């Protein structure tokens, strides 16, 4: 393991303490084994884990879908499954959520649990537990989750403006995360989820062909990689808006630290990915995660904190019978 400077090392120790204490505070509202004995002879968490295993056999992109869904749900009104609600002008209709997938998978799990114990398991908890299982099954850290969230009863499209865009600059991104109670180290850690992430050619077309109106590729991107993307992944005249993986080909859909190495090589796919490695405020974090083995543990802390963001418990919200509709 390569050493890091004393200042970054101190920042890491501080971040660990902050993450651990804040997560413990938030988890007090939730509980381990929350559903024990509440679904007859059925184990809620086993049902979810079996469903995730079965889905990943033929659709490994689902780990990316679940992470994307969790982040976009929790960052807007907290982790209350408001993103799942159908209807005009809901979060689901916002441009920021146009690339979300996995709704059908949450529906499938919900249907199975409703058959076993109607009105018991929230859609919000399904998202959290399924994401945890998918991460572990794709090589990422195994971590415990606390459950007991209830589902929100409102969803408004304009609130998706809380979500950082793929083109956001780092200073703005840090500010957006700070409003939700996350420091810059936690932000960089959560961005590591892009190790299994996907995007579409339309999102990065400007970086590949017309950066800032120059008619050329973004100079911060490795020229060979830009050529590969424009030649094979995103050729001109493509019939569909092709998918582009955010990590290197040998590591796509494997939850590891290779995303950070990708950035160091000038191969960050999204503008915000590459900016993370170039901005002085976060560049050392990319270097740290790429050259040490701290990423899995720090990610487990960070996503646990995210999963407890502004949760509804007790009598707040409801337990939806259908994840797409309020009761």
C-alpha positions as CSV (number, residue, x, y, z in Angstrom):
1,X,0.0,0.0,0.0
2,X,1.5,3.3,-1.0
3,X,1.7,6.0,1.7
4,X,-0.2,9.2,1.6
5,X,0.7,12.6,3.1
6,X,0.0,13.4,6.7
7,X,-2.8,15.9,5.8
8,X,-4.7,13.5,3.7
9,X,-4.2,10.8,6.3
10,X,-5.6,13.1,9.0
11,X,-8.6,13.9,6.7
12,X,-9.3,10.2,6.3
13,X,-9.3,9.6,10.0
14,X,-11.6,12.5,10.6
15,X,-13.9,11.3,7.8
16,X,-14.1,7.9,9.4
17,X,-15.0,9.3,12.7
18,X,-17.6,11.6,11.2
19,X,-19.1,8.8,9.1
20,X,-19.3,6.3,12.0
21,X,-20.9,8.8,14.4
22,X,-23.4,10.2,11.9
23,X,-24.4,6.8,10.7
24,X,-24.9,5.6,14.3
25,X,-27.1,8.7,15.0
26,X,-29.3,8.2,12.0
27,X,-29.6,4.4,12.5
28,X,-31.2,5.0,15.9
29,X,-34.5,5.7,14.1
30,X,-34.2,2.3,12.3
31,X,-33.5,-1.2,13.5
32,X,-31.5,-4.3,12.7
33,X,-33.8,-7.3,12.0
34,X,-36.7,-5.0,11.8
35,X,-38.9,-7.5,9.9
36,X,-38.1,-10.5,12.1
37,X,-41.3,-12.3,12.9
38,X,-43.4,-9.7,11.0
39,X,-43.9,-11.8,7.8
40,X,-45.0,-15.2,9.1
41,X,-42.4,-17.9,8.2
42,X,-41.0,-15.7,5.4
43,X,-37.7,-14.0,5.9
44,X,-38.0,-10.6,4.2
45,X,-34.3,-10.2,3.7
46,X,-33.9,-13.7,2.2
47,X,-36.7,-13.0,-0.3
48,X,-34.9,-9.9,-1.4
49,X,-31.4,-11.5,-1.6
50,X,-32.7,-14.5,-3.6
51,X,-34.4,-12.1,-6.0
52,X,-31.2,-10.1,-6.5
53,X,-29.2,-13.2,-7.1
54,X,-31.6,-14.4,-9.7
55,X,-31.7,-11.1,-11.5
56,X,-27.9,-10.7,-11.6
57,X,-27.6,-14.1,-13.3
58,X,-29.0,-12.6,-16.5
59,X,-28.9,-8.8,-15.9
60,X,-25.6,-7.7,-14.2
61,X,-26.4,-4.1,-15.0
62,X,-29.0,-4.2,-12.2
63,X,-26.3,-3.4,-9.7
64,X,-25.9,-0.1,-11.5
65,X,-29.6,0.4,-11.8
66,X,-30.2,-0.1,-8.0
67,X,-27.3,2.2,-7.0
68,X,-28.6,4.9,-9.4
69,X,-32.1,4.4,-8.1
70,X,-31.1,4.6,-4.4
71,X,-29.0,7.7,-4.9
72,X,-31.7,9.6,-6.9
73,X,-34.4,8.6,-4.4
74,X,-32.5,9.3,-1.2
75,X,-31.1,12.6,-2.4
76,X,-34.6,14.0,-3.0
77,X,-36.9,14.1,0.0
78,X,-34.9,11.3,1.7
79,X,-35.0,7.6,1.3
80,X,-38.8,7.2,1.0
81,X,-39.3,5.6,-2.5
82,X,-40.9,8.8,-3.8
83,X,-39.0,8.2,-7.0
84,X,-41.1,5.1,-7.7
85,X,-44.4,6.9,-7.8
86,X,-46.1,7.2,-11.2
87,X,-48.0,10.2,-12.5
88,X,-47.6,13.6,-14.1
89,X,-44.9,15.8,-12.8
90,X,-43.5,13.2,-10.4
91,X,-39.8,12.8,-9.8
92,X,-39.8,9.9,-12.2
93,X,-40.7,12.4,-15.1
94,X,-37.8,14.8,-14.3
95,X,-35.0,15.0,-16.9
96,X,-32.5,14.1,-14.2
97,X,-34.2,10.7,-13.8
98,X,-34.6,9.8,-17.5
99,X,-31.8,7.2,-17.3
100,X,-33.1,5.4,-14.2
101,X,-34.0,1.7,-14.6
102,X,-34.9,-1.1,-12.3
103,X,-38.5,-0.1,-11.5
104,X,-39.8,-3.4,-12.7
105,X,-37.4,-5.3,-10.5
106,X,-38.6,-3.4,-7.4
107,X,-42.2,-4.2,-8.5
108,X,-41.3,-7.9,-8.7
109,X,-39.9,-8.0,-5.2
110,X,-42.7,-6.0,-3.8
111,X,-45.3,-8.4,-5.3
112,X,-43.6,-11.4,-3.8
113,X,-43.5,-9.8,-0.4
114,X,-47.1,-8.5,-0.6
115,X,-48.2,-12.1,-1.3
116,X,-46.4,-13.3,1.8
117,X,-47.3,-10.5,4.2
118,X,-49.5,-7.7,2.8
119,X,-48.8,-4.1,3.9
120,X,-45.7,-5.0,5.9
121,X,-42.6,-4.2,3.9
122,X,-42.0,-0.7,2.5
123,X,-40.8,0.0,-1.0
124,X,-38.1,2.2,0.5
125,X,-36.6,-0.7,2.5
126,X,-36.7,-2.9,-0.6
127,X,-34.5,-0.4,-2.5
128,X,-32.0,-0.2,0.4
129,X,-31.7,-4.0,1.0
130,X,-31.6,-5.0,-2.7
131,X,-28.8,-2.5,-3.4
132,X,-26.8,-3.8,-0.5
133,X,-27.2,-7.4,-1.8
134,X,-26.3,-6.4,-5.3
135,X,-23.1,-4.6,-4.2
136,X,-21.9,-7.6,-2.3
137,X,-22.7,-10.0,-5.0
138,X,-20.7,-7.9,-7.5
139,X,-17.5,-7.9,-5.5
140,X,-18.2,-5.0,-3.2
141,X,-18.3,-4.7,0.6
142,X,-20.8,-6.7,2.7
143,X,-22.4,-4.3,5.2
144,X,-25.4,-4.4,7.5
145,X,-28.4,-2.3,6.9
146,X,-31.1,-1.1,9.3
147,X,-34.7,-1.2,8.2
148,X,-38.0,0.3,9.1
149,X,-38.4,3.1,6.6
150,X,-41.9,4.1,5.5
151,X,-42.8,5.2,2.0
152,X,-43.4,8.9,1.1
153,X,-46.8,10.0,-0.2
154,X,-45.7,12.8,-2.5
155,X,-43.4,13.2,-5.5
156,X,-42.7,16.4,-7.4
157,X,-40.5,16.7,-10.5
158,X,-38.9,20.0,-9.7
159,X,-37.4,18.6,-6.5
160,X,-35.0,16.6,-8.7
161,X,-33.0,19.8,-9.1
162,X,-31.3,18.7,-5.9
163,X,-29.5,16.1,-7.9
164,X,-26.0,17.0,-9.3
165,X,-25.7,16.7,-13.0
166,X,-23.0,14.7,-14.9
167,X,-21.5,18.0,-16.0
168,X,-21.4,19.7,-12.6
169,X,-18.2,21.3,-11.4
170,X,-16.6,20.0,-8.2
171,X,-17.2,23.1,-6.1
172,X,-20.9,23.1,-6.9
173,X,-21.1,19.4,-6.3
174,X,-19.4,19.8,-2.9
175,X,-22.0,22.4,-2.0
176,X,-24.9,20.2,-3.1
177,X,-23.7,17.3,-1.0
178,X,-23.0,19.6,1.9
179,X,-26.7,20.7,1.9
180,X,-27.5,17.0,2.5
181,X,-25.0,16.7,5.3
182,X,-22.1,15.0,3.4
183,X,-18.5,16.3,3.3
184,X,-16.4,16.2,0.2
185,X,-14.7,13.0,1.2
186,X,-18.0,11.2,1.5
187,X,-19.0,12.7,-1.8
188,X,-15.9,11.3,-3.5
189,X,-16.5,7.9,-1.9
190,X,-20.1,7.8,-3.1
191,X,-19.0,8.7,-6.6
192,X,-17.0,5.5,-6.5
193,X,-20.3,3.8,-7.2
194,X,-19.5,4.7,-10.9
195,X,-17.3,1.7,-10.9
196,X,-20.4,-0.2,-11.9
197,X,-22.1,2.8,-13.5
198,X,-23.5,3.3,-17.0
199,X,-24.4,6.3,-19.0
200,X,-25.5,7.0,-22.6
201,X,-23.7,8.5,-25.6
202,X,-25.9,11.5,-25.6
203,X,-24.7,12.5,-22.1
204,X,-21.0,12.6,-23.2
205,X,-21.3,13.6,-26.8
206,X,-20.1,17.1,-26.1
207,X,-16.9,15.7,-24.4
208,X,-16.2,13.4,-27.4
209,X,-16.9,15.7,-30.3
210,X,-17.5,19.4,-29.4
211,X,-16.1,20.3,-26.1
212,X,-17.0,23.9,-25.3
213,X,-17.8,24.5,-28.9
214,X,-14.3,23.6,-30.2
215,X,-15.4,20.8,-32.4
216,X,-12.9,18.6,-30.7
217,X,-12.8,16.2,-27.7
218,X,-12.3,17.3,-24.2
219,X,-8.5,17.7,-23.8
220,X,-8.7,16.3,-20.3
221,X,-9.7,12.9,-21.7
222,X,-7.0,10.5,-22.9
223,X,-7.0,10.9,-26.7
224,X,-6.8,7.2,-27.3
225,X,-9.8,6.6,-25.1
226,X,-11.8,9.3,-26.8
227,X,-11.0,7.7,-30.1
228,X,-12.2,4.3,-28.8
229,X,-15.4,5.7,-27.6
230,X,-16.2,7.7,-30.8
231,X,-15.3,4.7,-33.0
232,X,-16.9,1.8,-31.2
233,X,-19.2,2.9,-28.4
234,X,-20.6,6.1,-29.8
235,X,-20.1,6.2,-33.6
236,X,-21.8,8.9,-35.6
237,X,-25.2,7.9,-36.9
238,X,-25.8,5.2,-34.3
239,X,-29.4,3.9,-34.5
240,X,-29.8,4.0,-30.7
241,X,-28.4,6.0,-27.8
242,X,-25.8,3.4,-26.9
243,X,-24.8,2.5,-23.4
244,X,-21.4,3.5,-22.2
245,X,-19.8,1.9,-19.1
246,X,-18.1,4.3,-16.6
247,X,-15.3,1.9,-15.8
248,X,-12.6,0.1,-17.8
249,X,-13.8,-2.9,-19.9
250,X,-12.0,-5.5,-17.7
251,X,-13.9,-4.3,-14.6
252,X,-17.3,-3.2,-15.7
253,X,-20.0,-4.4,-13.3
254,X,-17.4,-5.4,-10.7
255,X,-17.5,-3.3,-7.6
256,X,-13.9,-2.3,-7.0
257,X,-11.6,0.7,-6.9
258,X,-10.7,0.6,-10.6
259,X,-12.9,3.6,-11.3
260,X,-10.4,5.8,-9.5
261,X,-7.5,4.3,-11.6
262,X,-9.6,5.1,-14.6
263,X,-9.7,8.7,-13.6
264,X,-5.9,8.8,-13.0
265,X,-5.5,7.6,-16.6
266,X,-7.6,10.4,-18.0
267,X,-10.4,8.0,-18.8
268,X,-13.1,9.4,-16.7
269,X,-16.2,9.1,-18.8
270,X,-18.5,11.7,-17.3
271,X,-17.2,15.3,-17.0
272,X,-17.7,15.2,-13.3
273,X,-15.7,11.9,-13.0
274,X,-12.6,13.5,-14.6
275,X,-13.1,16.7,-12.7
276,X,-13.0,14.7,-9.5
277,X,-9.4,13.8,-10.3
278,X,-8.4,17.3,-11.4
279,X,-9.8,19.6,-8.8
280,X,-7.3,20.3,-6.0
281,X,-10.1,19.8,-3.4
282,X,-10.6,16.1,-4.4
283,X,-7.7,15.0,-6.6
284,X,-5.9,13.6,-3.5
285,X,-9.0,11.5,-2.7
286,X,-8.9,9.9,-6.1
287,X,-5.2,9.2,-5.6
288,X,-5.8,7.8,-2.2
289,X,-8.6,5.4,-3.2
290,X,-6.6,4.3,-6.3
291,X,-3.5,3.4,-4.3
292,X,-4.9,2.0,-1.1
293,X,-7.5,-0.6,-0.1
294,X,-9.7,1.8,1.9
295,X,-12.5,2.3,-0.7
296,X,-14.7,-0.7,0.3
297,X,-14.9,0.2,4.0
298,X,-15.4,3.9,3.3
299,X,-18.1,3.2,0.7
300,X,-19.9,1.0,3.2
301,X,-19.9,3.8,5.7
302,X,-21.0,6.4,3.2
303,X,-23.9,4.5,1.6
304,X,-25.1,3.5,5.1
305,X,-25.3,7.2,5.9
306,X,-27.0,7.9,2.6
307,X,-29.6,5.2,3.2
308,X,-30.5,6.9,6.5
309,X,-31.0,10.3,4.9
310,X,-34.3,12.0,6.0
311,X,-36.0,8.6,6.5
312,X,-39.7,8.4,7.5
313,X,-40.3,6.0,10.4
314,X,-43.0,5.4,13.0
315,X,-46.3,6.8,11.8
316,X,-44.9,9.0,9.1
317,X,-45.7,8.1,5.5
318,X,-47.2,4.7,4.8
319,X,-46.5,1.2,3.6
320,X,-47.5,1.2,0.0
321,X,-49.3,-1.8,-1.4
322,X,-48.1,-0.9,-4.9
323,X,-44.7,0.9,-5.2
324,X,-46.0,3.0,-8.0
325,X,-49.1,4.4,-6.2
326,X,-50.0,5.8,-2.8
327,X,-52.6,3.9,-0.9
